[in-house]
Amino acid sequence: MRRLENKVAVITGAASGMGRATAIRFSQEGASVVVADLNVAGGESVVRECKENGGNAVFQKADVSSEEEVKAMIERAVKEFGRLDITYNNAGLGGAVGPIENITVADWDKTFAVLVRGVFLGIKHSVPIMRKQRGGSIISTASLAGLQGYDGIHAYSGAKAAVVNITRSAAIQLGPDRIRVNCICPGGINTPILYGTTPGGEKVMEQVLANLQPIKRAGSPLDIANMALFLGSDESEWITGAAMVVDGGAIAGESIRLAQGATNAIPPSGFAGPSYQR
Ligand SMILES: NC(=O)c1ccc[n+]([C@@H]2O[C@H](COP(=O)([O-])OP(=O)(O)OC[C@H]3O[C@@H](n4cnc5c(N)ncnc54)[C@H](O)[C@@H]3O)[C@@H](O)[C@H]2O)c1
């Protein structure tokens, strides 16, 4: 049996990057998918790809910062496929970037409207349906930037930290309803959000990202789709409130070998004894 047989999923930001990869992966595993995004042409093309991969899919135009549109998006799943098992709140953007003293209140609020309000609304409107069905899985895309700070993306870091903690508080409330709430914290994944504005595009970004973590390749949208598949399936039945890190080891820490040559504070091998004896 396929891993999502008979399940129905709504995926936001599904016209591109990780959302697209997840919609296709879910289709291969038997789910019916509502592909939701602002990008109509991209979304419709993903619907075609889902169908080519043996799935059932429809496109729903939705701005995740709009309560009305999120509600309609969730209702579309029930109207079209009769139920809702998985909501994946994944839509995102870079938002307000640059020195914190230069960020306008309008840009700050726009960032939070998509990244935080979007997740809140996705959870809010999934709950009544999932509760009636006696269960469901809600997934959101957070980020390593929700677990540690990153210079230059203050609003994004704050918003993704909020996603991590909303995941936890919602998981506590909804556990007794058998509604699981988890988030994924991706490392550097080679998608248009990163390569779209990079000179040299996808190829150059692949090289840049490859060197950022112990596993020396860029993250791919499929790495995230596979985690979403696990969290959406019954295989993760006892997992809720978790922030699942998928990052090639980036957040495990810094390599001390990077510092070698510049300093001898830690010998390359052997035993570092008490400093007064050295
Ligand atoms: N790529 C990375 O390295 C990385 C790392 C950590 C987290 N993320 C997060 O992963 C998620 C997916 O991003 P991606 O890398 O696939 O980028 P992407 O740009 O390829 O995909 C994001 C999608 O979200 C859609 N979107 C943006 N605003 C929307 C809105 N208001 N309503 C509905 N749809 C909207 C876009 O149209 C796009 O299709 C985002 O939440 C992003 O913040 C990305």
The ligand as an ORCA input file, in Angstrom:
! r2SCAN-3c Opt
* xyz 0 1
  N      14.966     27.492      0.193
  C      15.487     27.519      1.395
  O      16.711     27.415      1.583
  C      14.590     27.593      2.605
  C      15.157     27.333      3.855
  C      14.334     27.365      4.975
  C      12.989     27.619      4.852
  N      12.457     27.902      3.610
  C      11.016     28.088      3.555
  O      10.478     27.072      2.724
  C       9.200     27.468      2.235
  C       9.130     27.176      0.752
  O      10.055     28.001      0.062
  P      10.860     27.531     -1.217
  O      12.290     27.515     -0.850
  O      10.260     26.339     -1.817
  O      10.660     28.839     -2.140
  P       9.812     29.098     -3.480
  O       9.897     30.561     -3.719
  O      10.271     28.172     -4.548
  O       8.320     28.691     -3.079
  C       7.524     29.491     -2.251
  C       6.112     29.521     -2.810
  O       5.277     30.273     -1.923
  C       4.389     31.041     -2.700
  N       3.878     32.188     -1.939
  C       4.558     33.279     -1.510
  N       3.735     34.113     -0.857
  C       2.506     33.536     -0.856
  C       1.244     33.893     -0.327
  N       1.064     35.055      0.333
  N       0.212     33.040     -0.495
  C       0.367     31.878     -1.170
  N       1.532     31.495     -1.713
  C       2.591     32.304     -1.545
  C       5.216     31.468     -3.907
  O       4.406     31.880     -4.994
  C       6.013     30.197     -4.187
  O       5.353     29.367     -5.096
  C       9.068     28.931      2.617
  O       8.256     29.039      3.766
  C      10.470     29.365      2.935
  O      10.523     30.436      3.821
  C      13.232     27.898      2.497
*
